[in-house]
Amino acid sequence: MTFISKKHLARRTFLQGIGATVALPLLDAMVPAFASNLSRGPRLGFVYVPHGMVMSRFTPDTVGKGFQFKDIAKPLEPYRDRVSIVSRLHHRAADSTAVHSLSPTTWLSGVRPKPTQGVDAYAGVTADQIAASAIGQDTLLPSMEIATEDHSGLIGACDRDYGCIYMNTLSWRTPTTPMPMEINPRKVFERMFGQGDSEAARLTRRTEDRSILDAVTTQATGLQRSLGSHDRETLDNYLEGVREIERRLSRAESQVAGNADLEIPEAPAGVPFEYTEHVRTMYDLLTLAYQADITRVFTFMMAREVSNRTYTQVGVTEGHHAVSHHQNKAEKLEMLARIQTYHIGLFGEFVAKLDAIPDGEGSLLDNTILLYGSNMSNSNAHDHYPLPNIVVGGGMGRHQGGQHVMCAEHTPMTNLLVTLLDKADVKVDALGDSSGTISEI
């Protein structure tokens, strides 16, 4: 076995034992001299809003550095140096009369799904899940998928030839496996930290779970000796699932211990009645998840397509979807812009929290790449060009912020996704209809 000295170790140091290779966790000896902290690596987040954007009040008038923020995006101006607004992107996969079903499910894939209203849905693997398979496997949750509005009642046909399944999520792990979006903050909290209202209660629950798993493993191992080859294979697959649960329990037990500065709040009571509180709670949970390295990848649907929520917080008493059919009427465009500014303001609060938390030689925001946007442009026209996109975060020094990037006309939106994956050390040859990367970002 290799003995550890006090010399500086590479982060990918392994212990070589007889018949085994074991990776080491992050150790003090891996931190270079005079470095007090070390980032755990890049983080990716994707935040989606429905019903497009009032583009004339979103897109800057000038290109490059020194652009002026329009009012809708102005809440992000304090982070100008780590903000890129990217224009002239197009999602051809969403071009269809079934705009509301296709907008969420194509946003991160660029693949038009199979027309169906049944259970035989078939779509494209999404950028978040590609990232989760590459940079999320060392965390408790490879990815997190959250939302604010319940989709469980939306089944069958939602939009022309496309079923509601395509409107219910942003994330697809495989072409036939949509990832459910969780709207209950308490359930999100319990996935992150375990069930229970206190750390002592959560530790007791994890101990009980581990005892059950130990008993299952012992019995199953003994049973294997008496089984035929096919049954042994079936049982092996089952035990692999048990080992995965054990791995996650172990990570849950060590998560807080390895983050002395992490203050875990009380478990949320459930779904808040008030939307602002609901969104802020979800963002707080995502902040904790990044800070504790519980996940490095998330998707957040701030509202669903055809949502008719009212936003009395900003003086809008008509439903969001109804207002989005503005017919170019000034009063409806004003209401729509208020909703969109409000959404970006809540997102800006999340950005501020990430910027206030140290991580490595900078902040969590410095080591994160966030994409905020919609898969619709003019909601009255239901079009998908030019799409509103904001990239936020330092990306570990790989994101060139402080600019308005004007791409060539009808550049595939997937080019931006491939670019962001590349900056997070996730290498893909292509995604959907991508034709390359965007070098200016």
N, C-alpha and C positions, 0 to 999 in steps of 0.2 A: 504494500500500500504506500502511496505517496505521502510524505510528511510535509506539513505546511510550515513554512518559515515565515518570518516577518517581512520578507521581501514583497514588493508589489506583485500581485497576481493578476493575470488576465481575467476578464469577467467570465470567460468560457473555460475555466479550469475544471478538471474532472479528477475524481479519485479513482485510481486504477486498482481494483482488488482482484482476487482470484475469481475469474469467470463473471465479473461484473464491472460496469462503468457507471459511476454515480456523479451527476452534476452537482456542483456546490451552489448554495444560495449566495446572494450578495453578501460579502464579508468585508469587514473593515480593511483587511489586507488587500482588497481589490481596489480600494480608493486611493488614487495617487496622492503623494505627499502634498499637503497644504489644501487638499480638496475636502471640504467638510460634508459634502453630499454628492450623490450621484443619481441622475435620473434613471428610471427603470426603462426608458425607451419611449418611442413615439406613441401617441394616442390619437385616435381618430373618432370624430363624432359627426353625425349627419342629422340636421334639424330641418323638418319639413313643415311647410305651411300650405294650406289649400288655396284655391281660387286666385292664383296669380298675384300680380302686383300692378299698381298704377305706375307704369313704367316712366311716364314723364316726371313723376315725383320721386323716382328711385334712381334712374340711370344718370350718372354725372355728365355734365356738358362737355368736359374736356377729358382727354386721354392722357395716361401716364401719371407722373408724380404731380403733386400740387393741385389735384382735383378738389372741387368743393362738394361736400356731402349734400345731397338733396334731403328734404325733411324726413322721408320715410326711413332712410338709413342713418340719420344723424345720431341716434343713440350710440352708435359704434365709433363716433369720431374720436373719443379719447384714446382709442387703440389703433389709430390711423397707421402707425408704423407696422402693424401686424394684420392689416386689412387689405384685401384685394377684391375689388368689384370686377367681375368678369362678364363681359357682354358679348352678344351675337352668338350664343350657343343655342343649339336646336336639338330636340329629341324627336327624331322621325318615328321612332317606335311608338310614340304616343299619339301620332297623327291619326285620328279616327273619330267617328261620331260618338264612340264610347269614351268620351274624354275623362269622365270622373273615375271610371274603373281603371283605365289604363295609366292615369297620371301617377298614382302612388307606386304601382308595381313595376313601372318601367324607369322610374327616376334614378335608381341606382344600378340598373342593369343594361338599359339600352336595347332590351329584347322585347319584341311584341309577343305577348303570351298567346296561347292557344284559345280560340273562341270556344267557350263552354260555359254552361250554367250548372254543370254537375260537379262531381267529385274528381273528375279526370283533369284537373287544372295542370297546366304546364307553362312555366315561365322561365325567366333567366336568373341564374345565380347572381346575387347582388354584391356590390363592392364591399359592403360592410362584412358580409360573410366570407368573402375572399380574404379580407384583412383578418377576421377572427381566426381563420384556419392557419394564418401565418404568424400573427403576433399575439393571439389571444389564448393560446393553449397552455401558457404558463400561469394563467390567472384563474381565480376561483370561477369566474363567469367569462367564457370566451367572448361573449357579446351580451349586450342588454338591449331589449326592444321595448320601448315604453310609448304610451299615448295618453290622451286625456278624455277620450270619448269611447264608450263601449261599442264594439262592433259585433258582439255575440249574437244580436238579433238580426244582423244583416246576412241572410243566406239566400241562396237561389239566384235569381236574375236581378242585377242592380242597374245595368247600363247596356242596353242593346243586346248584343250576343255574348256579353261577358258577365260572369257571375260575380257576386259580392266578394268572393274570396280574393279577387284581385284588388279590391278597394280597401281591404281590411288590414293590410300590412305594407310596410316598405321593404321588408327583408325576406329573402328566399335563400335557404341554406343549400338546397338542391332545386332543380327545375320543378320538382313535385312536392317540395317541403317548404311551405310558408312558415315563417316564424311568428307566433302570436305576439301581439302588442299588449303589454300589461298596463292597465290604467289605475290600479289600486296601489297607492304608495306603500301601504303596509305590506302587501305581498312582495313588492320590490325590496323593501327593507329586509324582510325575512329571507329572501333569496340571498341577500348580501351578507347578513349577519346571523341568520338562524332565527327560529321561533322563540318568543319570550319577550317580556317587557323589560328585562334587565340583563346585563351580561352574565350574571350568575345563573339566571334561568336558562339563558341560551346555552351556557356551558353544560348545564345539567342535561338539556335536551340532546346536545351533541354527544355527550357521554353515553346516554341511553341508546342513541342511534348506532354508535360505534359498537356497543355490546351486541346489539342485534346483528350487525354486519359480521362481527367476529364469529358468532354462532353459525350464521348462514355459511360462511366460508369454510369453517371446520367441517360441517356436515357435508357440504357439497364436495370437498376434497376427498373425504372418505368414500363418498358415493361413486366418484369417478372410477375407482378401481374395479367396480363390478359392471361397468357399462360397456356397450359396444362402441365402435369408432364414431358412428354418426351421433349417438347420444353424448359421447364425450365432447364432440365438437360443439353441439348445442349448449352443453353445460359450460364449456370454455367461454362461449360468447356471453352467457349469462354472468359468469364470474368476472368477465372483463367489465361489465356494467357495474358490478359490485365494487370492483377496484376503483372505478371512476368515481363512485360515490365516496369511497374512502379517501381518495385524493382530495376531493372537494372539502370533506370534513376536516382533513388535516390542514388545508389552506385556511379554512374558516377559523380554526383554533389559533393559528399563528398570525392571522392577518392583523389583529389588534395589537398583539404583543410586539410585532415588528414596526408599529407606528405609534410610538410613545406620545407624539403630539396630536394624535387623532382623537377628537372628542365625538363620541357616538351619541346622537340625540336619542330621546325616547322613541320607541316605535310609533309611527303615525297611526292614528285611530282608524283610518280608512280613506275613502275618497272624499276630499273636502267638498263642501257644497259650493264654495265660491271659486271661480275659475282661476283668479290670480293666485290664490293660496295653493291651488292644485298644481299649477305650473311651477311656482317657486319651490314647492316641496319636491317635485320631480327633479328640478335642477339641483337642489341641495343634495339629493341622493346621488345624482350623477357626479357632483363634485366630490362627495365622499368616496364614491367608487373609483374615481381617478386617483384621489389622494392616497387611498389605502391599496392601490393596485389590485382592486377586486375585478376590474375589467379595464381594457384599453380600447374597447370599441363599443359604440352605442348608436342607436337610431331613436329619434324622438319625433313622433307625429304630434305637433302642438294642437292640431285640430284635424278632423277628417274631411274628406271631400263631401260636398253637399251638406256640410254642417250648417245648421241654421241658428247657431248660438247667437244670442244678442250680446252686445258689449256696452252695457250701460255705464261701465267704468269710464268710457270715453264718449259718452253721450249718444251711443248708437242703439236705438231700440228696435230697429228692424233686423231680421235674421241675416247672418253673414252671406249665405248662399243667395238670398233674395237681393241683397245689396250688390253682390258680384255681377248680377245682370243689370248693369248700370245704364245701359243704352246711351252712354256718353252724357248723362244728365249730371250737371255740376254738383248738385246736392248729394247724389249717390256716390259719385267719385270722391267727394270729400269724406263721406262716412267710411268708404272703403279704405282710403288713405289713413284715416284715424286708426282703424283696426290693425292695419299693417304696421304702422309706427308703434302701436302698443305691443304687438307681438315682438318686434325687434327690440323694443325697450326691455322686455322680460328676458330675452336672449342676452342683451347687453349686461344685465345684472349677473347672469351666469358667467359671462366673460370676465367681469370685474372680480368675481370670487376666485376664478382660476388664476387671475393675475396676482392676487394677493397671497397665494400659497406658494412657499418656496419649493423648488424641485430642481435638484442638481445645482448648476450655477445660475439658474434663473428662476422662473416661476412655472407652475403647471401650464399656464397659457403659452409660455415660451416653448414648451415641449409637446404642444398639442396642435392638431390641425382640425378645424371645424368647418363644415360646409353648411351654410344656411341658405335655403331657397325653396322654390316651388317649381312644379313641373307644368305650370301654366303661365302664360304671359298676360295677355289681355283677357280677363275673365269673361267679358261680354262676348268676345269672339271665340272663346275656348281654344285659343291657339297655343302652340308650343315653341314659338319663336318671336322675339328673342327672350330667352329665359332669364329670370333674375337670380343671380348667384353671388354670394358673398363668401369668401374664404377668410377665416380668422385664425390667428395663432402663429407662433414662431416656427413650428415644425422642426424644432431642434436646430434652428439656424438655416433650414432649407427652404423656407417660404420667403419670397421677396415681396413684402407687404408695402403699404403706403402708395398704392397705385390703382388706377382704373385701366384694366387690360381690355382692349378692343380687339377681339379675334376677327379672323376672316368671316365673311358672311356665311351663316349656316354651318359653322364649325360644330361637329358632333359634341353634344354634352358629355359623351363618354370619354372624350379626350381629357376633359377636366378630371373625371374620376380616375383615369389611368395615371394622370399626373400626381394626384393626391396620394394614391396608393404607392407610387414610386417614392414619394417623399417620406412615406412611413415605412420604407424598407420592404414593401410588398411588391414583388416584381411580377407583372403579368404581360404577356405578349399582346393581348387585345382584350377588349370588353365590349360586347355588343357590336355597334357599328364604328368603333373608334378607329381613327386613322393616324394616331400619333399622340404626342404630348404637347403641352402648352409651355414653351420654354420661358416665357416672360414671368411666370409665377414662381 
